Amino acid sequence: MATLCGSVCFLFVIMVIASSPAAVAAVGEDIVEETCGQCSRSNPNVNYTLCVSSLSGYPGADLHGLALFSTMPLRSALATIASEARVLRDRAPPGSPPRSCLDSCLEVFRDAAYNLGNAVAAIESWRYGDAKTAMSATTDAPVTCEDEFKGQGMATPPAIKARTKPLFQHGVISLAIISLL
């Protein structure tokens, strides 16, 4: 009887310690660091530090949750870059090559926002193949925009260029996490 009581007390103490906020946070940090490590090892475009800093605010999330959370920075990044492209487009003379490129970029960013919505819906529905396809299209948007300018023999405007790299990096992180599912 004494050993049964001792075993029950021991299990109770272990359960209390394991469910403490510090233990949950440590487990959350472990999954974020482990996931970001796997992603950066499998894809050289994944910035480990950016991955960890982007996801560390979600302790206790599982891999499915991290896939969803990883899409959040993309939504605001797409809105910001599209807004910047719109301002630049409105300043460019009608019919000019820069305006044409910016119009193309706006279309690409609109499509990317739509694809991002599809990726999120697919993750929520556990359809990871569809999520991967939609996220790939989203991730390609900044590269496609820059290619529009290169195709016209022009440099990408600095205001757009400054936002394409972070957008691409967050997209690659999200795509890498989805690929783990």
Secondary structure, DSSP 8 states (H G I E B T S, - for coil): -HHHHHHHHHHHHHHHHHTSHHHHHHHHHHHHHHHHHHHHHH-TT--HHHHHHHHTT-TT--HHHHHHHTTHHHHHHHHHHHHHHHHHHHHS-TT-HHHHHHHHHHHHHHHHHHHHHHHHHHHHTT-HHHHHHHHHHHHHHHHHHHHHHHHTT----HHHHHHHHHHHHHHHHHHHHHHH-
